[in-house]
Amino acid sequence: METTDGLLFALLRSALCGEPPATDCFAPLTAEAWETLFGEAQRQNVAALAWDGIAQMPEEVHPPKPTRIYWKAECQRTIEGALHKHAVTRQLVAFFKQEGIDTYVLKGDQLSACYPKPQLRGYNDIDIYQGDQWKQADALACQRLGAKIEHDHHHHTRYRVEGEQVENHYHLLNHYKYRSNARYEREMLKHFGTPTFDALFLLRHTACHFAVDRIGVRHLCDWMQFVRRYGDKVAWQAVRTMCRKYGMEQFYDAIQEIISVKLHYYCPDGVAAEDERMGTVAQRVYDDLFQKPTEEGAFRTFCRNRWKHKLVFTDPWAWALCQRVLSMLTHTNI
């Protein structure tokens, strides 16, 4: 029988690439196996996308009624949440535009537009960047929108508009945790407003999550969909050079190799696996995607992830560890 991760990627290939899933892999699934698959899809933040894959299969191989009800409800929550956040984002952009402030939308809302059905790519926050006008923009949000500005993060402020949390980034990357992020950001901003900038930001943002905690299958889907939408407009040599310079070339190649094997999409400047067998680094990154969460604290998690740090950063691990300890001692949210 196909493994849970294999079944999940089969559904995602159907939803994202139009590749019909092999129904004979799903027909023998027990109710328990379907529940496990649903749980994994939720954990990987791709439940709505996976449901779209299920919807393209004959009803006789759909999950049992209880799981089907939960799954459809999760999909509907994702759709409603994404549509509301998108509407609020458009209102914010228009509001600030009237005040002479340009707003660059990041991450969730921007990436969802790359998907065949944008509303199926859920996200939690509205992330924006307003350059050196961020203080003026926050003041306007406070005065005109009644927003309560929170300053408890090192690279963005936070406030709520119509129930949605907005993160206004004055730094695109966290400079406090990794010193190299400041240098990377300066070079990245030379490409601001282009798909090359978006590619560089998405890669570094993903790498930071990977090094500190974990990434999920949705990160892979995001990269694939971004490349499918904008790949012909990205200066790939510049991306390769930055990845090599800032120590994340192996990670960059690994995620593209995984996408090649599991989502059947070859990225420009990517690495294709031989005979659908991933290399050592790609396999280790892939295995980490499906590691179950542990109850260990942030400090132990950070230490356990030392191999990830080495895979994506040039910063000395000891320096990053000191910053983590300082954060724990001062209760600073970084």
C-alpha positions as CSV (number, residue, x, y, z in Angstrom):
1,M,0.0,0.0,0.0
2,E,1.2,3.5,-0.8
3,T,2.6,5.5,2.2
4,T,0.7,8.5,3.7
5,D,3.2,11.0,2.3
6,G,2.9,9.3,-1.2
7,L,-0.9,9.6,-1.1
8,L,-0.7,13.2,-0.1
9,F,1.6,14.1,-2.9
10,A,-0.6,12.2,-5.4
11,L,-3.6,14.4,-4.3
12,L,-1.4,17.6,-4.6
13,R,-0.2,16.6,-8.1
14,S,-3.9,16.3,-9.0
15,A,-4.8,19.7,-7.5
16,L,-1.8,21.6,-8.8
17,C,-0.6,19.9,-11.9
18,G,-3.8,18.2,-13.3
19,E,-2.2,14.8,-12.9
20,P,-5.1,12.4,-12.1
21,P,-4.3,10.3,-9.0
22,A,-4.2,6.5,-9.3
23,T,-7.6,5.6,-7.8
24,D,-6.4,2.0,-7.1
25,C,-4.1,3.5,-4.4
26,F,-7.0,5.0,-2.6
27,A,-9.6,2.3,-3.0
28,P,-8.2,0.0,-0.4
29,L,-7.8,2.7,2.3
30,T,-9.4,2.0,5.6
31,A,-11.3,4.7,7.6
32,E,-8.3,4.9,9.9
33,A,-5.9,5.4,7.0
34,W,-8.1,8.2,5.7
35,E,-8.1,9.9,9.1
36,T,-4.3,9.6,9.1
37,L,-4.1,11.1,5.7
38,F,-6.4,14.0,6.7
39,G,-4.4,14.6,9.8
40,E,-1.2,14.8,7.8
41,A,-2.7,17.2,5.2
42,Q,-3.8,19.4,8.1
43,R,-0.3,19.3,9.7
44,Q,1.3,20.2,6.4
45,N,-1.3,23.1,5.8
46,V,-2.5,21.7,2.5
47,A,-5.8,20.1,3.5
48,A,-7.8,22.3,1.2
49,L,-5.5,21.6,-1.8
50,A,-5.6,17.9,-1.0
51,W,-9.4,18.0,-0.9
52,D,-9.4,19.5,-4.4
53,G,-7.4,16.4,-5.5
54,I,-10.0,14.1,-3.9
55,A,-12.8,15.9,-5.6
56,Q,-11.3,14.9,-8.9
57,M,-11.6,11.2,-8.1
58,P,-14.7,9.0,-8.5
59,E,-17.0,9.2,-5.4
60,E,-16.6,5.5,-4.7
61,V,-13.0,6.1,-3.6
62,H,-13.7,9.1,-1.5
63,P,-13.1,8.9,2.2
64,P,-15.8,7.6,4.6
65,K,-18.5,10.1,5.5
66,P,-17.1,11.3,8.9
67,T,-13.7,12.1,7.4
68,R,-15.3,13.5,4.3
69,I,-17.4,15.9,6.4
70,Y,-14.5,17.1,8.5
71,W,-12.3,17.5,5.4
72,K,-14.9,19.5,3.4
73,A,-15.5,21.7,6.5
74,E,-11.7,22.4,6.8
75,C,-11.6,23.3,3.1
76,Q,-14.5,25.7,3.5
77,R,-12.9,27.4,6.5
78,T,-9.7,27.8,4.4
79,I,-11.7,29.3,1.5
80,E,-13.6,31.7,3.7
81,G,-10.5,32.8,5.6
82,A,-8.5,33.4,2.4
83,L,-11.2,35.4,0.7
84,H,-11.7,37.6,3.8
85,K,-7.9,38.2,4.2
86,H,-7.6,39.0,0.5
87,A,-10.5,41.5,0.7
88,V,-8.9,43.2,3.7
89,T,-5.5,43.3,2.0
90,R,-7.0,45.0,-1.0
91,Q,-8.7,47.6,1.2
92,L,-5.4,48.2,3.1
93,V,-3.5,48.7,-0.1
94,A,-6.1,51.1,-1.4
95,F,-6.2,53.0,1.9
96,F,-2.5,53.6,2.1
97,K,-2.3,54.4,-1.6
98,Q,-4.7,57.3,-1.0
99,E,-2.3,58.5,1.6
100,G,0.6,58.4,-0.8
101,I,2.1,55.2,0.7
102,D,2.9,52.3,-1.6
103,T,2.3,48.9,0.0
104,Y,4.1,45.7,-1.1
105,V,2.2,42.6,-0.2
106,L,4.3,39.6,0.9
107,K,4.0,35.9,1.5
108,G,0.5,34.5,1.9
109,D,-1.6,36.8,-0.2
110,Q,1.1,37.2,-2.8
111,L,1.8,33.5,-3.1
112,S,-1.9,32.4,-3.2
113,A,-2.3,34.3,-6.5
114,C,0.2,31.8,-8.0
115,Y,-2.1,28.9,-7.4
116,P,-4.7,27.5,-9.9
117,K,-7.4,28.2,-7.2
118,P,-6.0,30.9,-4.9
119,Q,-8.6,30.5,-2.2
120,L,-7.3,27.0,-1.5
121,R,-4.0,28.3,-0.3
122,G,-4.8,29.4,3.2
123,Y,-2.7,31.8,5.4
124,N,-2.7,33.3,8.8
125,D,-1.5,36.9,8.6
126,I,-1.5,39.8,6.1
127,D,2.2,40.6,5.6
128,I,3.1,44.0,4.1
129,Y,6.2,46.0,3.4
130,Q,6.2,49.8,3.2
131,G,9.9,50.6,3.2
132,D,11.0,53.7,5.1
133,Q,7.3,54.9,5.3
134,W,6.4,52.1,7.8
135,K,6.2,54.5,10.8
136,Q,3.9,56.9,8.9
137,A,1.8,54.0,7.8
138,D,1.4,52.6,11.3
139,A,0.5,56.1,12.6
140,L,-2.2,56.3,10.0
141,A,-3.5,52.8,10.8
142,C,-3.7,53.8,14.4
143,Q,-5.4,57.2,13.8
144,R,-7.7,56.4,10.9
145,L,-8.4,52.6,11.3
146,G,-8.3,52.4,15.1
147,A,-5.6,49.9,15.1
148,K,-3.5,49.1,18.2
149,I,0.1,48.9,17.1
150,E,2.2,46.2,18.8
151,H,6.0,46.4,18.9
152,D,6.9,43.0,20.3
153,H,8.8,41.7,17.3
154,H,12.3,42.5,16.0
155,H,11.4,43.0,12.3
156,H,7.8,44.0,12.1
157,T,5.0,45.7,14.0
158,R,1.5,44.1,14.4
159,Y,-2.0,45.3,14.4
160,R,-5.5,44.1,13.6
161,V,-7.9,45.3,10.9
162,E,-11.4,43.8,10.6
163,G,-10.3,40.9,12.7
164,E,-7.2,40.1,10.6
165,Q,-3.7,40.4,11.9
166,V,-1.4,42.6,9.9
167,E,2.4,42.4,10.1
168,N,4.1,45.5,8.8
169,H,7.7,44.6,8.1
170,Y,10.3,47.3,8.5
171,H,12.9,44.6,8.0
172,L,12.0,41.9,5.5
173,L,14.2,39.4,7.3
174,N,15.1,39.0,11.0
175,H,18.4,40.8,11.5
176,Y,18.6,40.0,15.2
177,K,18.7,36.2,14.9
178,Y,21.1,36.0,11.9
179,R,23.6,38.7,11.2
180,S,23.9,37.7,7.5
181,N,20.2,38.5,7.0
182,A,20.9,42.2,7.1
183,R,23.5,41.9,4.3
184,Y,21.3,39.5,2.4
185,E,18.4,41.9,2.6
186,R,20.5,44.8,1.3
187,E,21.5,42.9,-1.8
188,M,18.0,41.5,-2.2
189,L,16.5,45.0,-2.2
190,K,18.6,45.8,-5.3
191,H,16.1,43.7,-7.2
192,F,13.0,45.1,-5.4
193,G,9.8,45.0,-7.4
194,T,11.0,42.2,-9.6
195,P,10.3,38.4,-9.6
196,T,14.0,38.0,-8.7
197,F,13.4,39.9,-5.5
198,D,10.4,37.7,-4.7
199,A,12.4,34.5,-5.4
200,L,15.3,35.6,-3.2
201,F,12.9,36.6,-0.4
202,L,10.9,33.4,-0.6
203,L,14.0,31.2,-0.5
204,R,15.6,33.0,2.5
205,H,12.3,33.2,4.4
206,T,11.8,29.4,3.9
207,A,15.4,28.7,4.9
208,C,15.0,30.6,8.1
209,H,12.0,28.6,9.1
210,F,13.8,25.4,8.2
211,A,16.8,26.2,10.3
212,V,14.9,27.3,13.4
213,D,12.0,24.8,13.4
214,R,10.7,23.1,10.3
215,I,9.1,23.7,7.0
216,G,6.1,21.8,5.6
217,V,4.8,20.5,2.3
218,R,3.1,23.9,1.6
219,H,6.5,25.6,1.4
220,L,7.4,23.2,-1.4
221,C,4.0,23.9,-3.2
222,D,4.6,27.6,-2.8
223,W,8.0,27.5,-4.4
224,M,6.8,25.3,-7.3
225,Q,3.8,27.6,-7.9
226,F,5.8,30.7,-7.7
227,V,8.3,29.3,-10.2
228,R,5.6,28.1,-12.6
229,R,4.1,31.6,-12.5
230,Y,7.2,33.8,-12.7
231,G,10.1,31.5,-13.5
232,D,10.7,33.0,-17.0
233,K,11.1,36.4,-15.4
234,V,13.6,35.5,-12.7
235,A,17.3,36.1,-13.1
236,W,18.3,32.6,-12.1
237,Q,22.1,33.2,-12.1
238,A,21.6,36.0,-9.6
239,V,19.6,33.6,-7.4
240,R,22.2,30.9,-7.7
241,T,25.0,33.4,-6.8
242,M,23.1,34.7,-3.7
243,C,22.4,31.1,-2.5
244,R,26.1,30.2,-2.9
245,K,27.3,33.4,-1.2
246,Y,25.0,33.1,1.8
247,G,25.4,29.4,2.4
248,M,22.1,28.0,1.3
249,E,22.9,26.4,-2.0
250,Q,22.5,22.9,-0.8
251,F,19.1,23.7,0.7
252,Y,18.1,25.5,-2.6
253,D,19.0,22.4,-4.6
254,A,17.4,20.0,-2.1
255,I,13.9,21.6,-2.3
256,Q,14.0,21.7,-6.1
257,E,15.1,18.1,-6.2
258,I,12.2,17.1,-3.9
259,I,9.8,19.0,-6.1
260,S,11.1,17.3,-9.2
261,V,10.5,13.8,-7.6
262,K,7.4,14.3,-5.6
263,L,5.5,17.0,-7.5
264,H,6.8,16.0,-11.0
265,Y,7.9,19.6,-11.8
266,Y,11.4,20.5,-12.8
267,C,12.4,24.0,-11.7
268,P,14.7,26.2,-13.9
269,D,18.2,26.0,-12.5
270,G,17.0,23.0,-10.5
271,V,18.4,19.6,-9.8
272,A,16.6,16.5,-11.2
273,A,17.0,13.2,-9.3
274,E,18.2,10.2,-11.1
275,D,15.6,7.5,-11.4
276,E,13.4,9.4,-9.0
277,R,15.9,8.7,-6.2
278,M,16.8,11.8,-4.2
279,G,20.3,12.6,-3.1
280,T,21.4,12.4,0.5
281,V,20.7,16.0,1.4
282,A,17.4,16.1,-0.4
283,Q,16.3,12.9,1.3
284,R,17.2,14.2,4.7
285,V,15.3,17.5,4.1
286,Y,12.3,15.4,2.9
287,D,12.3,13.1,5.9
288,D,12.3,16.2,8.1
289,L,9.1,17.4,6.5
290,F,7.3,14.4,8.1
291,Q,8.9,14.3,11.5
292,K,6.3,14.4,14.2
293,P,6.3,17.3,16.6
294,T,8.0,16.7,19.9
295,E,7.4,18.1,23.3
296,E,10.9,19.3,23.8
297,G,11.5,23.0,24.5
298,A,12.7,25.7,22.1
299,F,16.3,25.4,23.3
300,R,16.5,21.6,22.6
301,T,14.8,22.0,19.3
302,F,17.3,24.7,18.3
303,C,20.3,22.4,19.3
304,R,18.8,19.4,17.5
305,N,18.4,21.5,14.4
306,R,22.1,22.3,14.2
307,W,22.5,20.3,11.0
308,K,19.9,22.5,9.4
309,H,21.7,25.7,10.4
310,K,24.8,24.4,8.7
311,L,22.9,23.6,5.6
312,V,21.5,27.1,5.1
313,F,23.6,29.7,6.8
314,T,27.1,31.0,7.0
315,D,26.6,32.5,10.4
316,P,28.4,30.7,13.2
317,W,26.0,28.4,15.0
318,A,27.4,29.5,18.4
319,W,26.4,33.1,17.7
320,A,22.9,32.1,16.7
321,L,22.7,30.0,19.9
322,C,23.7,32.9,22.0
323,Q,21.0,35.0,20.4
324,R,18.4,32.3,21.2
325,V,19.5,32.1,24.8
326,L,19.4,35.9,25.2
327,S,15.9,35.8,23.8
328,M,14.8,33.2,26.3
329,L,16.3,35.1,29.2
330,T,14.7,38.4,28.2
331,H,11.5,36.9,26.9
332,T,12.0,38.8,23.7
333,N,10.0,37.5,20.8
334,I,12.3,37.1,17.8
